Amino acid sequence: MIRKAFKMKLYSDKIEEYTRRHNPIWPELKSLLKNSGVHNYSIFFDKETSILFGYVEIESVEKWNAIASSKVCKSWWTFMADSMETNIDNSPISVDLEEVFYLS
């Protein structure tokens, strides 16, 4: 299992809407994630900075990267684009974080 951590930037007034849209997440997106080998996916919010911290365990980097080209993922990005900083294609601006410690 590959552990990944990343951060994204939420617009400061959008946390309630962001949370509402994720609860529940679209069933077709949930299925895509699960079928692509995604496990233990969590997103946390830092109120002081409006930074979202994501943690996910994946079976394969290739499968994880392939999610981005799916129709449902692109639709999700468009749906969420008004709540966070995004790239020109509506994908969230995301910065991978380097693991510096792990205790199993």
Order of alpha helices (4+ residues) and beta strands (2+ residues): beta-alpha-alpha-beta-beta-alpha-alpha-beta
